[in-house]
């Protein structure tokens, strides 16, 4: 079972309060981004008693035995003992620590692949419940459509938002910003504008009404974020923002193709149409 887990973008991201459980209450709109990894899930060969994963592409820090894709499959095995040992192959393309949700997407797609390959017939709601145990934004990738995310970023509300045909450039400046570091710089507060209402207006107005709290908090330490943002606007982007807790910065073009831009060689780019 070969799948292609896609990344996501955050349109606005507000951290509104610190929760008693140590997490934070968020408000953000998640949008699928067609920048993908490649993940294959197969039954293990005869004689292989344990699950395994082979990692290629971008290096993934940490012990492969704790990879989210393996953890996702192990969650299912705990409830479905008939599931055989599996071998997974993950080719990592989406940058890590970029605010694009790549690891969460890989885990969610592992759940969906196992559900399809072994005919578990799990509903989307049940798959989402497994995904929430793996990460706050993991459940988004089960349905993989634009949503307004609230609570810990794992409760979703429908939103009328269609960015189909919008040009997009994502710039990853090769800065790994850890989630703990990003949240340590945040002072929770209520947003100035209601996100749902702001995004209902033309994209040309978002520059003044849709923001990411992490961008304000991180830019003083990482000035490259502001430089990328300025360059994308100079190239004609309609709206530019940090995605998630960074460090990827994206620009959206309401119409027309993005102009050619020069970036340092260590930067990673994705250019396409949503």
Phi, psi and omega per residue, in radians:
X1 nan 1.877 -3.121
X2 -1.761 2.242 3.132
X3 -2.315 2.907 -3.098
X4 -2.284 1.516 -3.115
X5 -1.116 2.206 -3.102
X6 -1.716 2.781 3.096
X7 -1.452 -3.075 3.076
X8 -2.434 2.828 2.974
X9 -2.033 2.631 2.980
X10 -1.774 2.150 2.960
X11 -1.705 1.823 -3.029
X12 1.260 2.525 3.048
X13 -2.724 1.967 -3.115
X14 -2.046 2.263 3.058
X15 -1.763 1.875 -2.931
X16 -1.710 -0.425 3.096
X17 -2.890 2.779 3.044
X18 -1.636 2.266 -3.059
X19 -1.546 2.702 3.100
X20 -1.052 -0.432 -3.121
X21 -1.460 0.098 3.119
X22 1.627 -0.227 3.076
X23 -1.530 -3.063 3.139
X24 -2.174 2.638 3.018
X25 -1.507 2.246 -3.045
X26 -2.106 2.840 2.919
X27 -2.485 2.118 -3.108
X28 -2.769 2.748 2.989
X29 -1.869 2.200 3.108
X30 -1.704 2.356 3.135
X31 -2.293 2.276 3.096
X32 -1.076 2.458 3.077
X33 -2.103 2.158 -3.064
X34 -1.374 0.834 2.977
X35 -1.876 2.049 -2.871
X36 -2.171 2.667 2.824
X37 -1.585 -3.130 3.009
X38 -2.216 2.239 -3.101
X39 -2.304 2.210 3.079
X40 -2.083 2.335 3.093
X41 -2.145 2.195 -3.117
X42 -2.379 2.687 2.951
X43 -1.069 2.467 3.136
X44 -1.165 2.625 3.087
X45 -1.057 2.709 3.096
X46 -0.969 2.347 3.141
X47 1.652 -0.180 3.067
X48 -1.595 1.944 -2.989
X49 -1.471 -0.242 -3.028
X50 -2.218 2.804 3.016
X51 -1.173 2.646 3.097
X52 -2.514 2.754 3.069
X53 -2.426 2.389 3.061
X54 -1.949 2.212 -3.066
X55 -1.964 2.275 3.048
X56 -2.334 3.069 -3.131
X57 1.434 -2.453 -3.135
X58 -1.047 2.378 3.090
X59 -1.097 2.411 3.111
X60 -1.951 2.046 -3.107
X61 -1.169 2.721 3.091
X62 1.690 3.058 -3.123
X63 -1.331 2.150 3.119
X64 -0.959 -0.462 -3.129
X65 -1.154 -0.303 3.118
X66 -1.812 0.168 -3.137
X67 -0.975 2.451 -3.091
X68 -1.039 -0.532 3.129
X69 -1.150 -0.763 3.074
X70 -1.109 -0.752 3.136
X71 -1.072 -0.656 3.111
X72 -1.079 -0.801 -3.133
X73 -1.158 -0.658 3.129
X74 -1.145 -0.582 3.057
X75 -1.049 -0.755 3.122
X76 -1.186 -0.720 3.137
X77 -1.047 -0.604 -3.130
X78 -1.096 -0.539 -3.127
X79 -1.740 -0.286 3.138
X80 -2.250 1.391 -3.033
X81 -1.049 -0.320 -3.141
X82 -1.317 -0.187 3.141
X83 -1.117 2.310 -3.109
X84 -1.377 2.893 2.956
X85 -0.974 2.541 -3.080
X86 -2.123 2.689 2.942
X87 -2.059 2.288 -3.116
X88 -2.040 2.520 3.071
X89 -2.196 2.068 -3.133
X90 -2.077 2.047 3.027
X91 -1.764 1.946 -2.984
X92 -1.574 2.133 3.132
X93 -2.088 -0.775 -3.132
X94 -1.164 2.267 -3.115
X95 -1.037 2.607 3.135
X96 -1.678 2.520 -3.115
X97 1.197 0.574 -3.064
X98 -1.952 -0.106 -3.080
X99 1.385 0.373 -3.092
X100 -1.882 -0.015 3.068
X101 1.249 0.394 -3.048
X102 -1.058 -0.781 3.140
X103 -1.141 -0.691 3.103
X104 -1.117 -0.693 3.118
X105 -1.104 -0.763 3.136
X106 -1.004 -0.790 -3.131
X107 -1.114 -0.786 -3.136
X108 -1.097 -0.708 -3.140
X109 -1.234 -0.505 3.031
X110 -1.113 -0.735 3.080
X111 -1.056 -0.822 -3.103
X112 -1.157 -0.657 3.136
X113 -1.144 -0.755 3.112
X114 -1.122 -0.696 3.118
X115 -1.049 -0.730 -3.124
X116 -1.332 -0.791 -3.040
X117 -1.120 -0.686 -3.063
X118 -1.845 0.238 3.049
X119 0.862 0.908 3.123
X120 -1.351 -0.368 3.082
X121 1.044 0.648 3.101
X122 -1.407 2.419 3.119
X123 -1.257 2.887 3.090
X124 -1.070 -0.651 3.140
X125 -1.100 -0.735 3.140
X126 -1.211 -0.723 3.079
X127 -1.044 -0.691 3.092
X128 -1.097 -0.648 3.140
X129 -1.149 -0.657 3.033
X130 -1.141 -0.761 -3.083
X131 -1.093 -0.642 -3.133
X132 -1.107 -0.420 3.114
X133 -1.339 -0.204 -3.100
X134 -1.768 -0.451 -3.116
X135 3.081 2.665 -3.004
X136 -1.086 -0.646 -3.101
X137 -1.758 0.056 -3.066
X138 -1.086 -0.672 -3.073
X139 -1.119 -0.428 3.134
X140 -0.977 -0.656 -3.002
X141 -1.367 -0.059 3.068
X142 -1.229 -0.875 3.099
X143 -1.568 -0.566 2.959
X144 1.080 0.873 3.083
X145 -2.468 2.789 -3.088
X146 -0.990 2.348 3.111
X147 -2.520 2.731 2.913
X148 -1.584 2.057 -3.103
X149 -1.743 2.301 -3.129
X150 -2.301 -3.007 -3.062
X151 1.022 -2.167 3.112
X152 -1.466 0.179 -3.010
X153 1.542 0.219 -3.106
X154 -2.106 0.132 3.042
X155 -2.007 2.228 -2.941
X156 -2.054 2.453 3.034
X157 -2.116 2.492 3.114
X158 -1.138 2.582 3.094
X159 -2.479 2.462 -3.140
X160 -1.536 1.613 -3.083
X161 -2.538 2.168 -3.127
X162 -2.287 1.884 3.126
X163 -1.806 0.221 -3.123
X164 -0.961 2.242 3.141
X165 1.617 -0.135 3.115
X166 -1.275 2.353 3.041
X167 -1.283 2.590 -3.072
X168 -2.556 2.413 2.983
X169 -2.230 2.230 3.077
X170 -1.984 2.253 -3.105
X171 -2.081 2.080 3.085
X172 -1.896 1.975 -3.023
X173 -1.485 0.389 3.100
X174 1.072 0.615 3.044
X175 -1.975 2.093 3.085
X176 -1.607 1.934 3.113
X177 -1.830 1.939 -3.114
X178 -1.196 2.596 -3.128
X179 -1.047 -0.732 -3.125
X180 -1.088 -0.741 3.117
X181 -1.094 -0.767 -3.096
X182 -1.086 -0.810 -3.107
X183 -1.212 -0.484 3.129
X184 -1.138 -0.359 -3.109
X185 -1.678 0.017 -3.040
X186 -1.689 2.375 2.971
X187 -1.948 1.834 -3.080
X188 -0.966 2.457 3.130
X189 -2.785 2.822 3.099
X190 -1.329 2.475 3.134
X191 -1.229 2.662 3.132
X192 -1.279 -0.608 -3.129
X193 -2.151 2.536 3.062
X194 -1.270 2.183 -2.978
X195 -1.101 -0.781 -3.122
X196 -1.029 -0.758 -3.121
X197 -1.220 -0.677 -3.129
X198 -1.128 -0.723 -3.109
X199 -1.308 -0.232 3.068
X200 -1.335 -0.236 3.130
X201 -1.525 2.906 3.129
X202 -0.968 2.565 -3.118
X203 -0.988 -0.517 -3.124
X204 -1.100 -0.318 3.137
X205 -1.611 -0.224 -3.024
X206 -1.115 -0.506 -3.109
X207 -0.960 -0.559 -3.081
X208 -1.711 -0.207 -2.990
X209 -2.212 -0.240 -3.082
X210 -2.088 2.071 -3.047
X211 -2.397 2.970 3.130
X212 -2.140 2.053 -3.103
X213 -1.015 -0.561 -3.131
X214 -1.192 -0.545 3.133
X215 -1.083 -0.812 3.115
X216 -1.088 -0.685 -3.068
X217 -1.310 -0.570 -2.997
X218 -1.685 -0.435 -3.050
X219 -1.013 -0.685 3.111
X220 -1.025 -0.578 3.126
X221 -1.489 -0.520 -3.095
X222 -2.151 1.370 -3.075
X223 -1.080 -0.324 3.110
X224 -1.050 -0.489 3.137
X225 -1.109 -0.766 3.115
X226 -1.178 -0.629 -3.141
X227 -1.157 -0.724 3.102
X228 -1.112 -0.757 -3.141
X229 -1.050 -0.784 -3.141
X230 -1.090 -0.719 -3.110
X231 -1.186 -0.635 3.115
X232 -1.183 -0.725 3.071
X233 -1.130 -0.680 3.130
X234 -1.111 -0.470 3.134
X235 -1.490 0.039 3.028
X236 1.805 0.163 3.118
X237 -1.067 2.505 3.094
X238 -1.386 -0.643 -3.123
X239 -2.544 2.403 -3.126
X240 -2.336 2.443 3.138
X241 -2.772 2.737 2.861
X242 -1.198 2.533 3.057
X243 -1.800 2.318 3.141
X244 1.004 -2.422 3.075
X245 -1.645 0.300 3.020
X246 1.473 3.014 0.313
X247 -1.947 0.288 3.094
X248 -1.311 2.386 3.071
X249 -2.038 2.362 -3.111
X250 -2.166 2.668 3.016
X251 -2.128 2.441 3.082
X252 -1.965 2.404 3.049
X253 -1.963 2.067 -3.116
X254 -1.090 -0.596 3.083
X255 -2.687 2.675 3.106
X256 1.539 2.799 -3.128
X257 -1.496 2.484 3.068
X258 -1.056 2.487 3.089
X259 -1.263 2.733 3.096
X260 -1.165 2.428 -3.118
X261 -2.359 2.640 3.088
X262 -1.759 2.299 3.139
X263 -2.282 2.674 3.072
X264 -0.972 2.584 -3.041
X265 -1.108 -0.417 -3.126
X266 -1.403 -0.133 3.122
X267 -1.355 2.622 3.054
X268 -1.961 2.356 -3.050
X269 -2.138 2.595 2.884
X270 -2.275 2.260 3.105
X271 -2.261 2.314 -3.132
X272 -3.104 -2.819 -3.110
X273 -2.173 2.337 3.134
X274 -1.308 nan nan
